Amino acid sequence: MNMKTTNINNRIKRLGNIRKMESAAFLLLSLSPSLLFLTACTDFSDYNDTPVDAVATGNQTLWENISQNPQLSEFASLIRQTGFETELANSRSYTVWAPLNGTINTAELSQLSNSELLKQFVQSHVAEYSHTASGEVNERVHTLNEKSFTFAGNGSYTYDGNNISQPNLPSSNGVMHIMDGAAKFYPNLYEYLSMGSDIDSLRNQFMKYELTVLDQDASVKGPMVDGIQTYIDSVLVTSNSLTRQLNAKIENEDSSYTFLMPTNHAFKSMYDRVSPCFKFITTTLVQDVENFTSASATNSKSVSVSAAYLKDSLTRRAIVRNLIYSNNDAYNQWVEQGGVYTDTIRSTTRSKFSNPREILAQTVGEKQPMSNGFARLVDSLAFYPWESYCPEIEVPFTRYLAKHFTSSLHNVNATNWRNVFGPDPVDFRYMWIEPSGPFAKPDFFISLPDVQSTTYDIYCVFLPSARLTNRTDTLPNSLNFSLSYCNEKGQLATYNFTRAAAEAQAAGETPKTTDVNPKSLNINTAFVNNPEVTDTMFIGRFTFPVCYAGLGNYSPNIHITSPISVFNATQMSTYTRDVRIYGLLMKPVELVEFERNNK
């Protein structure tokens, strides 16, 4: 995505919006009340060259008419500072809206660098082609700095709201309007990143992804020097891979966005909130479950990373990921455009946030208008963690089953089922794990994707076997859950969940020491589901010491086994060995507490 084009030789190039000529002639309205003429053109160059007119001012260039007018001396001095008088003296056709002396802050403007003065002021008052004030006018003029200003009126005219006191003054290379005021420059949101105050942290994050390269096709080649191609006229193209990844064209003048811009204080505060979720170690060890040949195998694999770099990179990416909102998105129109209020806003990465009033309430001062939307400087980022940087993780078994033994698998499509996940009909897939023989028991491993170094409440979603099988199998399961993870020392470790510990945690109590992570699991530690309902069963709370998000297929896993004895008639008649299960849910503890407090 090209963001901007810079011409090293300061030639004014228009890279778009070129008017296509439908015929070989066009009618140009009068440049003064007494002058009407017809000009024929044969191509674009002819169209953009203005013939010398017989009227006195028409015999002089725009620059001559500006520089010789004592009422425009301040405007002329600023043009000289930028070196733009050369362009206004050549044959290329322009319209200039010239502000009178005393209507511009010359002292302040002259303190700008020449490039910023040219872009922010001079080019806001110059557009290509002839834009005359005649009859009814209502147009958005696209100026040389690629901004748009309203030129309107009928008899009397305004430009960006400033009254035009002398319209249609002809020159040999265009037309000039003198006005009582100056056009107000608004940067676009991308430009504002480089000039806004107290947003250095945000600016640095975006600018790391900016890249400027030579556009060889658009550049004019010069001679080869020592085997190296030189260019007479070099065109540089700047792009930013981060804005592209965020699906936010904030450099586009025709777009409209709201950009939450955290102050340096807000950025650091958010960094301190987010970074604990991305605690990496140099070498992370995991079970190589995919290559297990038996459930007791010990295959392992490891991945090495730059822990500090990865932590910093993912933390910063999480902070900026949801700062930009399209004002054209129906979810967001109420924010800036006065649409109907909704309870949700949606970022350009399509993340939804349920507390928009709280988020927007952090705005410091007034929102700042930009040429393509609004910047809202915020002193705090009030996102809920589970909607922003630490989401709930859904682990469907049909996707994340890593290995199974002594069983066969069936991925079952359930269509238009009611009361499985709620009152409305849903289509979903679930895993039916069937014992491979009369004495076999389920034994399988589930990978846990994108786990962060935080605390989760883990649930297993059992499906109502009694209804899924037309009541031919109404017995519950008895299953144990064992977690394999990497500790902070880079060693493999195991955590065994127990029903007694889970029940105590669910009740807000401290589990007995003997119920927490016992060395072995058995029928007494196992979890038993209700086969008559969709049973989202809490199996325990666990804090992961290291982060796996960003490590690809290196992840922890949960080993699920059945403790029943196939030679025990009571157990065989009490429990089923068929497992019908949707998957696991991993809820960050902040979400669990929020839901508990807002029931």
MIVO-232546 format. One line per field, with one value per residue (C-alpha): residue in three letters; x, y, z; residue number from 1. Coordinates in Angstrom, 2 decimals. Each point is the difference from the previous one (the first is absolute). Layout:
residues N
tortor c(ALA ...) $
px c(X ...) $
py c(Y ...) $
pz c(Z ...) $
doba c(NUM ...) $
***
This chain:
residues 599
tortor c(MET ASN MET LYS THR THR ASN ILE ASN ASN ARG ILE LYS ARG LEU GLY ASN ILE ARG LYS MET GLU SER ALA ALA PHE LEU LEU LEU SER LEU SER PRO SER LEU LEU PHE LEU THR ALA CYS THR ASP PHE SER ASP TYR ASN ASP THR PRO VAL ASP ALA VAL ALA THR GLY ASN GLN THR LEU TRP GLU ASN ILE SER GLN ASN PRO GLN LEU SER GLU PHE ALA SER LEU ILE ARG GLN THR GLY PHE GLU THR GLU LEU ALA ASN SER ARG SER TYR THR VAL TRP ALA PRO LEU ASN GLY THR ILE ASN THR ALA GLU LEU SER GLN LEU SER ASN SER GLU LEU LEU LYS GLN PHE VAL GLN SER HIS VAL ALA GLU TYR SER HIS THR ALA SER GLY GLU VAL ASN GLU ARG VAL HIS THR LEU ASN GLU LYS SER PHE THR PHE ALA GLY ASN GLY SER TYR THR TYR ASP GLY ASN ASN ILE SER GLN PRO ASN LEU PRO SER SER ASN GLY VAL MET HIS ILE MET ASP GLY ALA ALA LYS PHE TYR PRO ASN LEU TYR GLU TYR LEU SER MET GLY SER ASP ILE ASP SER LEU ARG ASN GLN PHE MET LYS TYR GLU LEU THR VAL LEU ASP GLN ASP ALA SER VAL LYS GLY PRO MET VAL ASP GLY ILE GLN THR TYR ILE ASP SER VAL LEU VAL THR SER ASN SER LEU THR ARG GLN LEU ASN ALA LYS ILE GLU ASN GLU ASP SER SER TYR THR PHE LEU MET PRO THR ASN HIS ALA PHE LYS SER MET TYR ASP ARG VAL SER PRO CYS PHE LYS PHE ILE THR THR THR LEU VAL GLN ASP VAL GLU ASN PHE THR SER ALA SER ALA THR ASN SER LYS SER VAL SER VAL SER ALA ALA TYR LEU LYS ASP SER LEU THR ARG ARG ALA ILE VAL ARG ASN LEU ILE TYR SER ASN ASN ASP ALA TYR ASN GLN TRP VAL GLU GLN GLY GLY VAL TYR THR ASP THR ILE ARG SER THR THR ARG SER LYS PHE SER ASN PRO ARG GLU ILE LEU ALA GLN THR VAL GLY GLU LYS GLN PRO MET SER ASN GLY PHE ALA ARG LEU VAL ASP SER LEU ALA PHE TYR PRO TRP GLU SER TYR CYS PRO GLU ILE GLU VAL PRO PHE THR ARG TYR LEU ALA LYS HIS PHE THR SER SER LEU HIS ASN VAL ASN ALA THR ASN TRP ARG ASN VAL PHE GLY PRO ASP PRO VAL ASP PHE ARG TYR MET TRP ILE GLU PRO SER GLY PRO PHE ALA LYS PRO ASP PHE PHE ILE SER LEU PRO ASP VAL GLN SER THR THR TYR ASP ILE TYR CYS VAL PHE LEU PRO SER ALA ARG LEU THR ASN ARG THR ASP THR LEU PRO ASN SER LEU ASN PHE SER LEU SER TYR CYS ASN GLU LYS GLY GLN LEU ALA THR TYR ASN PHE THR ARG ALA ALA ALA GLU ALA GLN ALA ALA GLY GLU THR PRO LYS THR THR ASP VAL ASN PRO LYS SER LEU ASN ILE ASN THR ALA PHE VAL ASN ASN PRO GLU VAL THR ASP THR MET PHE ILE GLY ARG PHE THR PHE PRO VAL CYS TYR ALA GLY LEU GLY ASN TYR SER PRO ASN ILE HIS ILE THR SER PRO ILE SER VAL PHE ASN ALA THR GLN MET SER THR TYR THR ARG ASP VAL ARG ILE TYR GLY LEU LEU MET LYS PRO VAL GLU LEU VAL GLU PHE GLU ARG ASN ASN LYS) $
px c(0.00 1.61 -0.38 1.70 2.30 2.87 1.60 3.63 0.19 -3.13 -1.92 -3.72 -1.32 -3.59 -0.27 -3.74 -3.27 1.09 -2.99 -0.75 -0.91 -3.11 0.43 2.65 -1.45 -1.36 -1.57 1.83 -2.22 1.02 3.03 -1.49 -3.57 0.80 2.00 -1.26 2.19 0.16 3.18 0.62 2.25 1.37 1.50 0.53 3.07 -1.90 -2.84 2.34 1.78 -1.73 0.36 1.11 -3.06 -0.27 -1.24 2.77 0.26 -0.52 3.33 1.80 0.53 -1.68 3.22 0.40 -3.55 0.51 3.41 -1.00 -3.16 0.80 -3.07 1.53 3.53 -0.29 -1.24 2.81 2.67 -1.14 0.00 3.57 1.06 -1.06 1.41 -3.41 0.05 1.79 -2.95 -2.47 2.07 -0.01 -2.63 -1.85 -3.59 -1.01 -2.67 1.24 -2.13 2.14 -0.55 0.23 2.57 -1.08 -2.09 2.86 2.46 3.17 2.31 -1.25 -0.07 3.54 1.30 -0.99 2.60 -0.15 -1.46 -2.69 -0.82 -0.44 -2.21 -2.02 -0.57 1.06 -1.32 -3.30 -0.65 0.98 -1.79 0.55 -2.18 -2.32 -2.67 -2.03 -2.67 -2.96 -3.65 -0.67 3.15 0.15 3.08 2.62 3.31 2.90 3.09 3.66 0.55 -2.81 -2.40 -3.58 -1.62 -3.50 -0.28 -3.61 -2.39 -2.34 0.88 2.16 2.42 1.99 2.99 0.21 -2.49 2.05 -1.69 1.50 0.28 1.45 -0.82 1.23 3.21 1.52 3.65 1.87 0.20 -3.26 -2.39 0.20 -2.62 0.85 -1.68 -0.37 1.65 2.00 -0.96 0.50 2.31 -1.01 2.47 -1.34 0.26 3.22 1.62 -1.09 2.00 3.18 -1.04 -2.34 1.25 0.25 -0.42 3.68 -0.47 -2.86 1.90 3.12 -2.02 -1.53 3.13 1.94 -2.12 0.38 2.01 1.01 1.23 0.82 -2.78 2.14 -2.91 -1.14 3.53 1.87 3.20 3.30 3.34 1.72 2.89 2.55 -2.58 -2.61 -3.27 -0.50 -3.25 -0.67 -3.33 -0.42 -3.41 -0.08 -2.97 -0.68 -2.12 -0.69 -0.47 -1.61 -2.91 -0.48 -0.15 -2.48 -2.16 0.08 0.64 0.63 2.11 -2.95 -1.71 -3.22 -0.35 -1.49 1.29 0.03 3.50 0.48 3.48 1.37 2.18 3.48 -1.38 -2.91 2.32 2.35 -2.89 -1.47 3.43 0.28 -3.45 0.59 3.64 -0.50 -2.16 3.00 2.65 2.33 3.11 2.96 -0.80 -3.50 -0.42 -3.26 -1.15 0.28 -3.42 -0.44 2.86 -1.09 -0.24 -1.72 -1.74 3.04 2.52 2.43 0.79 0.70 1.04 1.20 0.02 2.44 -0.84 1.25 -2.25 0.32 -0.49 -3.05 -1.58 0.50 -1.14 -3.23 -0.81 0.32 -1.97 -2.79 -0.16 -0.40 -2.11 -3.38 0.53 -1.57 -3.72 -1.58 -2.70 -1.69 -0.45 -3.63 1.22 1.83 -2.10 -1.54 3.48 0.77 -2.90 -3.00 -1.47 -2.06 1.79 1.03 1.68 2.95 2.74 2.19 3.64 1.51 1.33 -3.67 0.38 -3.14 -0.12 -3.02 0.87 0.35 -1.19 2.70 2.64 -0.92 -0.32 3.80 0.34 2.21 -1.59 -1.95 0.32 2.30 -1.31 2.21 -0.42 -1.17 -1.65 0.73 2.85 -0.96 2.91 -0.67 1.76 -1.10 -0.99 -3.11 -0.27 -1.11 3.01 -2.06 -1.24 3.43 3.29 -0.90 -2.98 -2.01 1.38 -2.40 1.51 -2.32 1.14 -0.71 2.88 2.42 -0.04 3.73 0.11 -2.26 0.48 -2.25 -2.88 -1.45 -1.16 -3.13 -0.40 -3.77 -1.95 -2.97 -2.49 -2.70 0.34 -1.88 0.95 3.51 1.71 -3.14 -3.64 0.68 0.70 3.71 2.19 3.22 2.47 0.97 2.37 -1.27 2.85 -0.93 1.94 1.77 -1.05 -2.06 2.84 1.37 -0.27 0.35 3.48 0.65 2.02 -1.32 2.34 -0.68 0.62 1.23 0.23 1.40 1.86 -3.09 -2.64 -2.88 -3.07 -0.25 -3.29 -0.86 -3.20 -1.75 -2.97 -3.30 0.60 -3.55 -1.35 2.80 -0.42 -3.79 0.37 1.89 2.91 -1.05 3.01 2.43 3.73 2.65 3.13 3.25 1.84 3.76 1.82 3.50 1.75 3.44 1.03 2.01 3.26 -0.69 -0.90 -3.04 -2.45 -3.39 -3.06 -2.77 -3.51 -2.39 -3.73 0.32 2.37 -2.22 -3.12 1.78 1.28 -3.46 -1.42 2.62 1.79 3.62 0.41 1.57 3.70 -0.50 -2.49 2.37 2.17 0.27 2.76 -2.50 -3.62 -2.68 -3.76 -0.33 1.66 -1.97 -2.66 -3.51 -2.27 -3.78 -0.95 -3.44 1.24 2.76 2.36 2.65 1.98 2.58 3.15 2.28 2.00 3.61 2.65 2.35 3.51 1.08 -1.69 -0.51 -1.84 2.28 1.93 -1.95 -0.73 1.86 -2.74 -1.04 -2.53 -2.58 -0.01 -3.50 -0.39 -2.67 0.80 -2.75 0.98 -1.40 0.02 -2.11 -3.63 -1.30 2.17 -0.79 -3.71 0.28 2.11 0.25 3.30 -1.31 0.85 -2.12 1.62 0.22 3.22 1.68 -0.53 2.76 -1.25 2.48 -0.72 -0.85 -2.90 -1.22 -0.03 -1.73 -2.75 -0.43 -0.33 -2.44 -2.48) $
py c(0.00 3.25 2.73 3.03 0.91 2.47 1.57 0.82 2.75 1.65 -0.44 0.01 -3.38 -1.02 -3.77 -0.25 1.80 0.93 1.29 -2.03 2.01 -1.28 2.22 2.05 3.34 1.52 3.23 2.08 2.43 3.64 0.96 3.47 1.28 1.34 -2.86 -3.22 -2.12 -3.49 -2.02 -3.14 -2.73 -3.12 -1.69 0.32 2.24 2.48 0.00 0.89 2.85 3.38 2.25 3.60 2.24 3.53 1.36 1.84 -2.40 -2.88 0.82 -0.67 -3.23 -0.80 0.70 3.41 0.94 -1.17 1.56 3.36 0.34 1.91 -1.53 -3.45 0.71 -2.34 -2.82 0.71 -0.11 -3.43 -1.28 1.26 -1.78 -3.33 0.67 -0.65 3.25 -1.87 -2.33 2.89 1.68 -2.84 -0.91 -2.61 1.03 0.63 1.70 1.96 1.15 2.82 1.25 3.75 1.55 -0.04 -3.16 -2.46 -0.51 0.60 -0.06 -3.40 -1.51 1.18 -2.08 -3.20 -1.86 0.77 -3.42 0.29 3.59 -1.11 -2.94 1.50 3.47 0.86 -3.12 0.27 3.11 -1.43 -2.51 -1.18 1.24 3.02 0.17 3.12 1.75 0.21 -0.85 -2.60 -1.72 -2.84 -2.17 -1.70 1.26 -2.45 2.11 -0.72 -1.39 -2.48 1.63 0.93 3.40 1.25 2.67 1.18 2.86 1.66 3.62 0.21 -2.82 -1.60 -2.32 -2.12 2.45 3.13 2.73 0.62 3.77 -0.02 -3.02 -1.05 1.99 -1.46 -0.87 -1.52 -3.30 -0.12 1.99 1.59 0.81 2.39 -0.82 1.32 -2.84 -3.18 -3.63 -2.06 -2.96 -3.25 -2.87 -3.45 -2.47 -1.51 3.41 0.94 -2.91 1.88 3.33 -0.67 0.82 -2.51 -3.02 -0.88 -3.64 -0.46 1.81 -2.11 -3.20 0.93 1.51 -3.23 -1.47 2.87 -0.72 2.35 -1.48 1.27 -0.45 -0.87 -0.08 3.54 1.42 1.43 -1.89 1.79 -1.39 -3.06 1.03 -2.69 -2.62 1.59 1.41 3.67 1.93 3.50 0.11 -2.38 -0.88 -1.51 -2.01 -0.34 -2.78 -1.33 -3.71 0.53 2.09 -2.62 -2.79 2.05 0.46 3.74 2.36 2.96 1.70 0.00 3.40 -1.62 -2.19 0.83 -1.44 0.61 -0.62 -0.46 1.40 -0.92 2.56 -1.10 -0.60 -2.09 -2.01 -0.85 -0.86 -2.32 -1.51 -0.84 -1.63 -2.04 -1.12 -2.57 -2.00 -0.37 -1.42 -2.12 -1.98 -0.61 -3.69 -1.41 -3.77 -1.76 -3.56 -1.13 -1.63 -0.30 -2.52 -2.02 -3.74 -0.66 2.03 -0.43 1.27 2.73 1.65 3.71 2.93 3.51 3.43 2.81 3.68 3.40 0.19 3.73 0.94 -2.22 1.25 3.63 -0.50 -1.85 2.39 3.05 -1.67 -0.84 3.65 1.48 -2.79 1.50 3.76 0.83 -0.03 0.64 2.66 -1.72 -3.22 -0.29 -0.97 3.32 2.59 1.31 0.92 2.88 0.19 0.26 -3.37 -2.24 -0.98 -3.63 -1.92 -1.13 1.55 -1.91 0.70 -0.35 -3.41 -0.94 -0.32 1.05 1.96 0.06 3.07 2.83 2.75 -0.89 -0.21 3.35 1.68 -0.11 2.66 2.90 3.32 0.26 -2.46 1.42 0.24 -1.43 0.08 -3.63 -0.36 0.76 -0.59 -0.60 0.41 -2.39 -0.13 -3.57 -3.00 -1.36 -3.25 -3.13 -2.39 -2.90 2.18 1.39 -1.69 -3.08 -1.72 -3.02 -3.05 -2.46 -3.41 -2.10 -3.62 -0.40 2.41 -0.42 -3.75 -0.76 -3.76 -2.86 -3.63 -3.08 1.80 1.05 3.51 1.39 3.66 0.44 2.82 1.00 2.10 2.28 -1.23 1.82 0.29 -1.28 3.39 2.04 0.45 0.80 -2.61 -0.44 -1.99 -1.34 -2.85 -2.18 -2.87 -3.49 -2.07 -3.65 -2.81 -2.19 -3.21 -1.46 0.54 3.28 3.37 3.51 1.47 3.24 3.25 3.48 2.84 3.39 2.79 3.55 -0.41 3.06 0.27 0.72 -1.77 -1.86 -1.81 -3.10 -1.67 -3.10 0.08 -3.39 -0.47 -1.64 -3.57 -0.92 2.22 -0.24 -3.78 -0.13 -1.26 -3.16 1.14 1.80 -0.67 2.73 0.08 -0.32 1.80 1.34 3.07 0.41 3.12 -0.10 3.38 1.65 1.63 3.23 -2.03 -1.47 -3.45 -2.13 -0.25 -1.59 1.29 -2.44 1.45 -1.56 0.22 0.88 2.92 1.30 -0.12 1.94 2.62 0.37 0.67 2.65 -2.21 -1.06 -3.66 -2.50 -0.45 -3.69 0.84 2.34 -1.59 -3.53 -2.23 -2.38 0.01 -2.62 -0.57 2.25 3.01 -0.31 2.36 -1.32 1.87 0.22 -1.80 1.61 3.56 1.94 -0.10 2.72 -1.51 1.97 -2.11 2.49 3.22 0.14 2.71 -0.60 1.18 0.60 1.21 -2.15 2.50 0.77 -3.30 -1.73 -3.70 -0.02 -0.13 -1.70 -2.80 -1.76 -3.79 -1.43 -3.56 -2.26 -1.59 -2.61 -3.62 -2.02 -3.05 1.74 -0.74 2.83 2.62 -1.34 0.22 3.45 1.82 0.06 -0.30 1.99 3.68 2.60 3.31 3.42 1.31 2.04 3.61 2.01 3.18 2.55 0.54 3.69 -1.05 -2.56 2.61 2.55 -2.48 -0.94 3.65 0.85 -2.85) $
pz c(0.00 -1.11 2.58 -1.45 -2.88 0.29 -3.07 0.79 -2.61 1.46 -3.22 0.63 -1.03 0.24 0.46 -0.30 -0.62 -3.53 -1.87 -3.04 -3.07 -1.71 -3.08 -1.75 1.11 3.17 1.05 2.58 1.90 0.19 2.02 0.45 -0.39 -3.46 -1.43 -1.52 -2.22 -1.46 0.10 -1.97 1.33 -1.56 3.04 3.73 -0.31 -2.17 2.51 2.82 -1.82 0.20 -3.07 0.56 0.25 -1.29 3.36 1.89 2.94 -2.38 -1.63 3.26 1.90 3.27 1.82 -1.63 0.93 3.59 0.55 -1.54 2.09 3.24 1.68 -0.42 1.23 3.01 -2.19 -2.48 2.71 1.15 -3.57 -0.44 3.18 -1.52 -3.48 -1.52 -2.02 -2.78 -0.43 -0.07 -2.70 -2.53 -2.57 2.02 0.78 3.62 2.07 3.01 2.94 1.42 3.58 0.58 2.29 3.62 -0.33 0.56 2.85 -1.99 3.01 1.12 -3.48 -0.81 2.93 -1.80 -2.02 -3.70 -0.80 2.70 -1.01 -3.59 0.96 2.86 -1.43 -3.55 -1.70 1.89 -2.15 -3.40 -2.21 -3.53 -2.85 -0.07 2.69 -0.80 2.05 -2.35 0.59 2.64 1.28 2.53 -0.31 2.10 -1.37 0.16 0.71 -0.68 3.51 -0.73 2.43 -0.91 0.59 -0.76 -2.71 -0.10 -0.65 -2.47 -0.75 3.12 0.77 2.80 0.21 3.15 1.51 -0.82 -2.06 -3.41 -0.49 -3.53 -2.17 -3.42 -0.42 -3.18 -0.51 -2.89 1.85 1.92 2.14 3.47 2.64 2.84 3.31 3.53 1.87 -0.41 -0.46 3.14 -0.44 1.63 -0.16 -0.66 2.82 -1.29 -0.39 3.51 1.39 -0.93 1.53 2.93 3.50 2.85 -2.31 -0.50 1.04 -2.47 -2.75 0.50 -0.20 -3.36 -1.51 0.54 -2.79 -2.48 -3.13 -2.81 -3.29 -3.47 -2.54 -3.00 -2.43 0.91 0.18 -3.01 -0.66 -0.49 -1.21 1.42 2.23 0.91 -0.80 2.24 -1.37 0.83 -0.16 -1.26 1.77 2.95 1.39 3.48 1.27 3.72 1.50 3.48 0.59 3.42 -1.30 -2.70 2.59 2.01 -3.13 0.64 -2.91 2.26 -2.67 -2.41 -0.26 -1.17 3.09 3.39 3.26 3.73 1.37 3.74 0.62 3.43 1.71 1.02 3.51 -1.35 -2.27 2.89 2.32 -2.62 -0.62 3.70 -0.10 -3.13 0.27 2.82 -2.44 -2.32 2.30 -2.12 0.86 -2.27 -0.63 0.41 0.23 -0.93 -0.50 -3.62 0.17 -3.75 -0.06 3.02 -0.70 3.31 2.69 2.27 -2.55 1.03 -3.33 0.38 -2.12 0.76 -1.56 0.73 -0.32 1.05 3.03 0.67 -3.65 -0.48 3.21 -0.97 -3.59 0.84 2.84 -2.22 -2.79 2.45 1.10 -3.50 -1.48 0.91 -0.01 -3.39 -0.90 -3.37 0.24 -2.95 1.98 1.13 3.46 0.39 -1.80 3.21 1.33 -2.37 -2.43 2.31 -0.88 2.24 3.20 0.30 2.80 -2.11 -2.10 -2.42 -0.87 -3.46 1.09 0.59 3.76 1.87 3.25 2.25 2.13 -2.57 2.34 2.51 -2.72 -1.58 3.40 0.31 -2.74 1.12 -0.96 -3.24 -2.84 -2.67 -3.57 -2.72 -3.74 0.09 3.40 3.61 2.41 3.61 2.38 2.90 3.36 0.65 -2.13 1.68 -1.97 1.77 -0.10 -1.38 -2.87 -0.75 0.83 2.07 -1.66 0.96 -1.82 -1.58 -0.74 -2.20 0.02 -3.71 -0.62 2.88 0.69 -0.15 0.56 1.12 0.97 0.41 -1.67 -3.32 -0.86 -1.57 -0.87 0.15 -1.61 2.14 -1.98 1.37 3.57 2.73 3.67 -0.57 0.22 0.63 -0.99 -3.66 -2.69 -0.69 -2.34 1.49 -0.11 2.93 0.65 0.69 1.43 -0.16 1.74 -2.51 1.76 2.86 2.49 -1.38 1.71 -1.46 0.21 -1.87 -0.01 -0.72 -1.03 1.60 -2.54 0.69 3.75 1.77 3.30 2.04 2.09 -1.65 1.22 -2.18 -0.95 -1.99 -2.08 0.01 -2.32 0.99 -1.13 0.92 -2.77 -2.52 -0.10 0.35 3.60 -0.92 2.16 3.17 2.24 1.09 -0.59 2.69 -1.18 1.41 -1.34 0.17 -1.27 -1.48 -0.02 0.13 3.27 0.34 0.10 -3.43 1.35 -0.80 2.88 0.64 1.82 0.88 0.38 2.54 0.44 3.71 -0.66 -2.79 2.17 2.75 -2.45 -1.55 3.45 0.69 2.54 0.31 -1.03 2.36 -0.61 -0.72 -2.75 -1.86 -2.68 1.43 -1.36 -1.60 -1.13 0.58 0.06 3.06 -1.64 -3.24 -1.32 -0.72 -2.41 -0.25 -3.25 -0.12 -0.65 -1.64 2.94 0.07 2.82 1.96 0.35 1.72 0.10 -1.15 -0.41 -2.92 0.87 -3.60 -3.19 -3.11 -2.20 -2.94 0.19 -2.77 0.65 3.30 2.60 3.25 -0.09 2.14 0.19 0.54 1.27 1.48 3.41 -0.10 0.12 -2.88 2.30 2.61 -0.75 2.18 -1.66 -3.48 0.70 1.55 -2.60 -3.78 -1.83 -3.00 0.26 -1.77 0.55 -1.61 1.47 2.69 1.03 1.64 1.64 1.37 3.66 -0.55 -2.24 2.53 2.76 -2.25 -0.87 3.64 1.04 -2.79 0.22) $
doba c(1 2 3 4 5 6 7 8 9 10 11 12 13 14 15 16 17 18 19 20 21 22 23 24 25 26 27 28 29 30 31 32 33 34 35 36 37 38 39 40 41 42 43 44 45 46 47 48 49 50 51 52 53 54 55 56 57 58 59 60 61 62 63 64 65 66 67 68 69 70 71 72 73 74 75 76 77 78 79 80 81 82 83 84 85 86 87 88 89 90 91 92 93 94 95 96 97 98 99 100 101 102 103 104 105 106 107 108 109 110 111 112 113 114 115 116 117 118 119 120 121 122 123 124 125 126 127 128 129 130 131 132 133 134 135 136 137 138 139 140 141 142 143 144 145 146 147 148 149 150 151 152 153 154 155 156 157 158 159 160 161 162 163 164 165 166 167 168 169 170 171 172 173 174 175 176 177 178 179 180 181 182 183 184 185 186 187 188 189 190 191 192 193 194 195 196 197 198 199 200 201 202 203 204 205 206 207 208 209 210 211 212 213 214 215 216 217 218 219 220 221 222 223 224 225 226 227 228 229 230 231 232 233 234 235 236 237 238 239 240 241 242 243 244 245 246 247 248 249 250 251 252 253 254 255 256 257 258 259 260 261 262 263 264 265 266 267 268 269 270 271 272 273 274 275 276 277 278 279 280 281 282 283 284 285 286 287 288 289 290 291 292 293 294 295 296 297 298 299 300 301 302 303 304 305 306 307 308 309 310 311 312 313 314 315 316 317 318 319 320 321 322 323 324 325 326 327 328 329 330 331 332 333 334 335 336 337 338 339 340 341 342 343 344 345 346 347 348 349 350 351 352 353 354 355 356 357 358 359 360 361 362 363 364 365 366 367 368 369 370 371 372 373 374 375 376 377 378 379 380 381 382 383 384 385 386 387 388 389 390 391 392 393 394 395 396 397 398 399 400 401 402 403 404 405 406 407 408 409 410 411 412 413 414 415 416 417 418 419 420 421 422 423 424 425 426 427 428 429 430 431 432 433 434 435 436 437 438 439 440 441 442 443 444 445 446 447 448 449 450 451 452 453 454 455 456 457 458 459 460 461 462 463 464 465 466 467 468 469 470 471 472 473 474 475 476 477 478 479 480 481 482 483 484 485 486 487 488 489 490 491 492 493 494 495 496 497 498 499 500 501 502 503 504 505 506 507 508 509 510 511 512 513 514 515 516 517 518 519 520 521 522 523 524 525 526 527 528 529 530 531 532 533 534 535 536 537 538 539 540 541 542 543 544 545 546 547 548 549 550 551 552 553 554 555 556 557 558 559 560 561 562 563 564 565 566 567 568 569 570 571 572 573 574 575 576 577 578 579 580 581 582 583 584 585 586 587 588 589 590 591 592 593 594 595 596 597 598 599) $
***
